[in-house]
Amino acid sequence: MNEVASFFTPAQEQQIISAIQEVELKTVGEIRVHLEHHSPIPAIERAKEVFSEIGMDKTEHKTGVLIYVAVGSHLLAIVGDEEINDRIPDADWVKHLQQLQNHFVNNDAATGLITTINTIGDELATHFPSQKKNPNELSDDISKGS
C-alpha cells in the first residue's frame, strides 16, 4: 500500500470528512484536503496548482480553502480563493499553518487537520456565513495524488 493511501486510517479519514461537512453547514466556504507523496516545488506553489486542478477555483462565491499535504516531503500549505484572501489576513493563514504543523510534528496529523478545519471553518462562518441556498459545490472527500 502506498504512503498516501495509508496515511490515515479509514476511521481518521471519515473524521476529517465529517469535520469538513459540519463546518460547511455554517458557511458558503468550501474546504478540501489534498494528499500526495511529494512536491517537486515549494508547497504553496504546488497547493495553488492543485487548487486549480481539482476545480476549487470554480465555486460560486470564490470561497474555497485547500489544505495541502505532501506526506513524503513533509510539506504543508493552506491556500484560499480570491474572496477568502481579500478578507482573511495573511497572519491568520500563518497561524492556521503553524497550528497544523505543530500537530504533524507531534505525529497527530488527523487531529491537526480536524482542529485546523474547525478553526478555519469558524473564521469562514464569520466572513462568509451560510445562506438559504448553500449547495455543497465540491466533494468533501480527501483528494489524493501520487
C-alpha positions as protocol buffer text, in pm:
chain_id: "A"
residue {
  index: 1
  type: MET
  ca { x: 0 y: 0 z: 0 }
}
residue {
  index: 2
  type: ASN
  ca { x: 142 y: 340 z: -86 }
}
residue {
  index: 3
  type: GLU
  ca { x: 217 y: 608 z: 170 }
}
residue {
  index: 4
  type: VAL
  ca { x: -60 y: 843 z: 53 }
}
residue {
  index: 5
  type: ALA
  ca { x: -333 y: 578 z: 53 }
}
residue {
  index: 6
  type: SER
  ca { x: -242 y: 460 z: 403 }
}
residue {
  index: 7
  type: PHE
  ca { x: -155 y: 794 z: 563 }
}
residue {
  index: 8
  type: PHE
  ca { x: -484 y: 799 z: 756 }
}
residue {
  index: 9
  type: THR
  ca { x: -686 y: 505 z: 880 }
}
residue {
  index: 10
  type: PRO
  ca { x: -1036 y: 477 z: 733 }
}
residue {
  index: 11
  type: ALA
  ca { x: -1175 y: 598 z: 1067 }
}
residue {
  index: 12
  type: GLN
  ca { x: -945 y: 903 z: 1070 }
}
residue {
  index: 13
  type: GLU
  ca { x: -1035 y: 982 z: 711 }
}
residue {
  index: 14
  type: GLN
  ca { x: -1405 y: 969 z: 799 }
}
residue {
  index: 15
  type: GLN
  ca { x: -1348 y: 1200 z: 1099 }
}
residue {
  index: 16
  type: ILE
  ca { x: -1176 y: 1453 z: 872 }
}
residue {
  index: 17
  type: ILE
  ca { x: -1457 y: 1433 z: 616 }
}
residue {
  index: 18
  type: SER
  ca { x: -1716 y: 1474 z: 892 }
}
residue {
  index: 19
  type: ALA
  ca { x: -1534 y: 1784 z: 1021 }
}
residue {
  index: 20
  type: ILE
  ca { x: -1545 y: 1934 z: 671 }
}
residue {
  index: 21
  type: GLN
  ca { x: -1917 y: 1855 z: 638 }
}
residue {
  index: 22
  type: GLU
  ca { x: -2000 y: 2010 z: 976 }
}
residue {
  index: 23
  type: VAL
  ca { x: -1802 y: 2327 z: 902 }
}
residue {
  index: 24
  type: GLU
  ca { x: -1962 y: 2368 z: 560 }
}
residue {
  index: 25
  type: LEU
  ca { x: -2308 y: 2380 z: 720 }
}
residue {
  index: 26
  type: LYS
  ca { x: -2206 y: 2713 z: 879 }
}
residue {
  index: 27
  type: THR
  ca { x: -2053 y: 2881 z: 574 }
}
residue {
  index: 28
  type: VAL
  ca { x: -2065 y: 2913 z: 197 }
}
residue {
  index: 29
  type: GLY
  ca { x: -1695 y: 2831 z: 212 }
}
residue {
  index: 30
  type: GLU
  ca { x: -1569 y: 2502 z: 73 }
}
residue {
  index: 31
  type: ILE
  ca { x: -1278 y: 2320 z: 238 }
}
residue {
  index: 32
  type: ARG
  ca { x: -1078 y: 2041 z: 77 }
}
residue {
  index: 33
  type: VAL
  ca { x: -782 y: 1835 z: 193 }
}
residue {
  index: 34
  type: HIS
  ca { x: -538 y: 1703 z: -66 }
}
residue {
  index: 35
  type: LEU
  ca { x: -265 y: 1447 z: -1 }
}
residue {
  index: 36
  type: GLU
  ca { x: 19 y: 1349 z: -228 }
}
residue {
  index: 37
  type: HIS
  ca { x: 356 y: 1189 z: -175 }
}
residue {
  index: 38
  type: HIS
  ca { x: 599 y: 1455 z: -292 }
}
residue {
  index: 39
  type: SER
  ca { x: 603 y: 1813 z: -409 }
}
residue {
  index: 40
  type: PRO
  ca { x: 879 y: 1897 z: -658 }
}
residue {
  index: 41
  type: ILE
  ca { x: 820 y: 2269 z: -599 }
}
residue {
  index: 42
  type: PRO
  ca { x: 752 y: 2479 z: -287 }
}
residue {
  index: 43
  type: ALA
  ca { x: 437 y: 2355 z: -112 }
}
residue {
  index: 44
  type: ILE
  ca { x: 248 y: 2682 z: -154 }
}
residue {
  index: 45
  type: GLU
  ca { x: 308 y: 2678 z: -530 }
}
residue {
  index: 46
  type: ARG
  ca { x: 203 y: 2315 z: -559 }
}
residue {
  index: 47
  type: ALA
  ca { x: -106 y: 2385 z: -347 }
}
residue {
  index: 48
  type: LYS
  ca { x: -206 y: 2661 z: -589 }
}
residue {
  index: 49
  type: GLU
  ca { x: -169 y: 2418 z: -881 }
}
residue {
  index: 50
  type: VAL
  ca { x: -378 y: 2152 z: -705 }
}
residue {
  index: 51
  type: PHE
  ca { x: -637 y: 2416 z: -612 }
}
residue {
  index: 52
  type: SER
  ca { x: -698 y: 2474 z: -981 }
}
residue {
  index: 53
  type: GLU
  ca { x: -657 y: 2108 z: -1085 }
}
residue {
  index: 54
  type: ILE
  ca { x: -937 y: 1991 z: -854 }
}
residue {
  index: 55
  type: GLY
  ca { x: -1170 y: 2276 z: -952 }
}
residue {
  index: 56
  type: MET
  ca { x: -1161 y: 2477 z: -633 }
}
residue {
  index: 57
  type: ASP
  ca { x: -1138 y: 2799 z: -834 }
}
residue {
  index: 58
  type: LYS
  ca { x: -1484 y: 2738 z: -978 }
}
residue {
  index: 59
  type: THR
  ca { x: -1701 y: 2790 z: -669 }
}
residue {
  index: 60
  type: GLU
  ca { x: -1978 y: 3048 z: -696 }
}
residue {
  index: 61
  type: HIS
  ca { x: -1857 y: 3267 z: -410 }
}
residue {
  index: 62
  type: LYS
  ca { x: -1481 y: 3215 z: -462 }
}
residue {
  index: 63
  type: THR
  ca { x: -1458 y: 3086 z: -107 }
}
residue {
  index: 64
  type: GLY
  ca { x: -1259 y: 2764 z: -139 }
}
residue {
  index: 65
  type: VAL
  ca { x: -979 y: 2670 z: 100 }
}
residue {
  index: 66
  type: LEU
  ca { x: -732 y: 2392 z: 28 }
}
residue {
  index: 67
  type: ILE
  ca { x: -520 y: 2223 z: 292 }
}
residue {
  index: 68
  type: TYR
  ca { x: -232 y: 2061 z: 103 }
}
residue {
  index: 69
  type: VAL
  ca { x: -14 y: 1783 z: 248 }
}
residue {
  index: 70
  type: ALA
  ca { x: 289 y: 1627 z: 76 }
}
residue {
  index: 71
  type: VAL
  ca { x: 330 y: 1332 z: 311 }
}
residue {
  index: 72
  type: GLY
  ca { x: 668 y: 1207 z: 184 }
}
residue {
  index: 73
  type: SER
  ca { x: 817 y: 1554 z: 160 }
}
residue {
  index: 74
  type: HIS
  ca { x: 676 y: 1662 z: 498 }
}
residue {
  index: 75
  type: LEU
  ca { x: 533 y: 1980 z: 345 }
}
residue {
  index: 76
  type: LEU
  ca { x: 210 y: 2163 z: 424 }
}
residue {
  index: 77
  type: ALA
  ca { x: 30 y: 2460 z: 274 }
}
residue {
  index: 78
  type: ILE
  ca { x: -306 y: 2630 z: 305 }
}
residue {
  index: 79
  type: VAL
  ca { x: -445 y: 2839 z: 19 }
}
residue {
  index: 80
  type: GLY
  ca { x: -769 y: 3028 z: -23 }
}
residue {
  index: 81
  type: ASP
  ca { x: -959 y: 3159 z: -322 }
}
residue {
  index: 82
  type: GLU
  ca { x: -995 y: 3528 z: -418 }
}
residue {
  index: 83
  type: GLU
  ca { x: -1273 y: 3632 z: -179 }
}
residue {
  index: 84
  type: ILE
  ca { x: -1113 y: 3450 z: 112 }
}
residue {
  index: 85
  type: ASN
  ca { x: -777 y: 3618 z: 58 }
}
residue {
  index: 86
  type: ASP
  ca { x: -946 y: 3957 z: 32 }
}
residue {
  index: 87
  type: ARG
  ca { x: -1093 y: 3921 z: 382 }
}
residue {
  index: 88
  type: ILE
  ca { x: -867 y: 3695 z: 582 }
}
residue {
  index: 89
  type: PRO
  ca { x: -528 y: 3846 z: 669 }
}
residue {
  index: 90
  type: ASP
  ca { x: -204 y: 3666 z: 586 }
}
residue {
  index: 91
  type: ALA
  ca { x: -125 y: 3649 z: 958 }
}
residue {
  index: 92
  type: ASP
  ca { x: -430 y: 3427 z: 1010 }
}
residue {
  index: 93
  type: TRP
  ca { x: -310 y: 3184 z: 741 }
}
residue {
  index: 94
  type: VAL
  ca { x: 31 y: 3170 z: 909 }
}
residue {
  index: 95
  type: LYS
  ca { x: -138 y: 3096 z: 1243 }
}
residue {
  index: 96
  type: HIS
  ca { x: -350 y: 2817 z: 1089 }
}
residue {
  index: 97
  type: LEU
  ca { x: -47 y: 2664 z: 919 }
}
residue {
  index: 98
  type: GLN
  ca { x: 159 y: 2675 z: 1241 }
}
residue {
  index: 99
  type: GLN
  ca { x: -124 y: 2505 z: 1429 }
}
residue {
  index: 100
  type: LEU
  ca { x: -133 y: 2232 z: 1166 }
}
residue {
  index: 101
  type: GLN
  ca { x: 247 y: 2193 z: 1161 }
}
residue {
  index: 102
  type: ASN
  ca { x: 259 y: 2152 z: 1539 }
}
residue {
  index: 103
  type: HIS
  ca { x: 20 y: 1858 z: 1520 }
}
residue {
  index: 104
  type: PHE
  ca { x: 212 y: 1696 z: 1234 }
}
residue {
  index: 105
  type: VAL
  ca { x: 542 y: 1731 z: 1424 }
}
residue {
  index: 106
  type: ASN
  ca { x: 377 y: 1555 z: 1719 }
}
residue {
  index: 107
  type: ASN
  ca { x: 256 y: 1269 z: 1494 }
}
residue {
  index: 108
  type: ASP
  ca { x: -106 y: 1375 z: 1534 }
}
residue {
  index: 109
  type: ALA
  ca { x: -190 y: 1465 z: 1175 }
}
residue {
  index: 110
  type: ALA
  ca { x: -558 y: 1366 z: 1184 }
}
residue {
  index: 111
  type: THR
  ca { x: -629 y: 1572 z: 1496 }
}
residue {
  index: 112
  type: GLY
  ca { x: -430 y: 1858 z: 1348 }
}
residue {
  index: 113
  type: LEU
  ca { x: -637 y: 1857 z: 1031 }
}
residue {
  index: 114
  type: ILE
  ca { x: -965 y: 1839 z: 1222 }
}
residue {
  index: 115
  type: THR
  ca { x: -860 y: 2121 z: 1454 }
}
residue {
  index: 116
  type: THR
  ca { x: -741 y: 2335 z: 1164 }
}
residue {
  index: 117
  type: ILE
  ca { x: -1057 y: 2264 z: 962 }
}
residue {
  index: 118
  type: ASN
  ca { x: -1268 y: 2374 z: 1259 }
}
residue {
  index: 119
  type: THR
  ca { x: -1060 y: 2687 z: 1320 }
}
residue {
  index: 120
  type: ILE
  ca { x: -1071 y: 2788 z: 953 }
}
residue {
  index: 121
  type: GLY
  ca { x: -1441 y: 2700 z: 944 }
}
residue {
  index: 122
  type: ASP
  ca { x: -1516 y: 2935 z: 1233 }
}
residue {
  index: 123
  type: GLU
  ca { x: -1335 y: 3213 z: 1052 }
}
residue {
  index: 124
  type: LEU
  ca { x: -1517 y: 3138 z: 726 }
}
residue {
  index: 125
  type: ALA
  ca { x: -1852 y: 3138 z: 907 }
}
residue {
  index: 126
  type: THR
  ca { x: -1775 y: 3489 z: 1038 }
}
residue {
  index: 127
  type: HIS
  ca { x: -1686 y: 3630 z: 696 }
}
residue {
  index: 128
  type: PHE
  ca { x: -1897 y: 3403 z: 473 }
}
residue {
  index: 129
  type: PRO
  ca { x: -2195 y: 3271 z: 670 }
}
residue {
  index: 130
  type: SER
  ca { x: -2425 y: 3005 z: 535 }
}
residue {
  index: 131
  type: GLN
  ca { x: -2707 y: 3125 z: 313 }
}
residue {
  index: 132
  type: LYS
  ca { x: -3051 y: 2985 z: 238 }
}
residue {
  index: 133
  type: LYS
  ca { x: -2910 y: 2836 z: -80 }
}
residue {
  index: 134
  type: ASN
  ca { x: -2590 y: 2671 z: 40 }
}
residue {
  index: 135
  type: PRO
  ca { x: -2508 y: 2387 z: -200 }
}
residue {
  index: 136
  type: ASN
  ca { x: -2208 y: 2166 z: -141 }
}
residue {
  index: 137
  type: GLU
  ca { x: -2015 y: 2262 z: -454 }
}
residue {
  index: 138
  type: LEU
  ca { x: -1711 y: 2042 z: -401 }
}
residue {
  index: 139
  type: SER
  ca { x: -1655 y: 1690 z: -277 }
}
residue {
  index: 140
  type: ASP
  ca { x: -1577 y: 1661 z: 93 }
}
residue {
  index: 141
  type: ASP
  ca { x: -1361 y: 1354 z: 33 }
}
residue {
  index: 142
  type: ILE
  ca { x: -986 y: 1380 z: 75 }
}
residue {
  index: 143
  type: SER
  ca { x: -835 y: 1406 z: -273 }
}
residue {
  index: 144
  type: LYS
  ca { x: -517 y: 1213 z: -336 }
}
residue {
  index: 145
  type: GLY
  ca { x: -238 y: 1242 z: -585 }
}
residue {
  index: 146
  type: SER
  ca { x: 67 y: 1026 z: -635 }
}
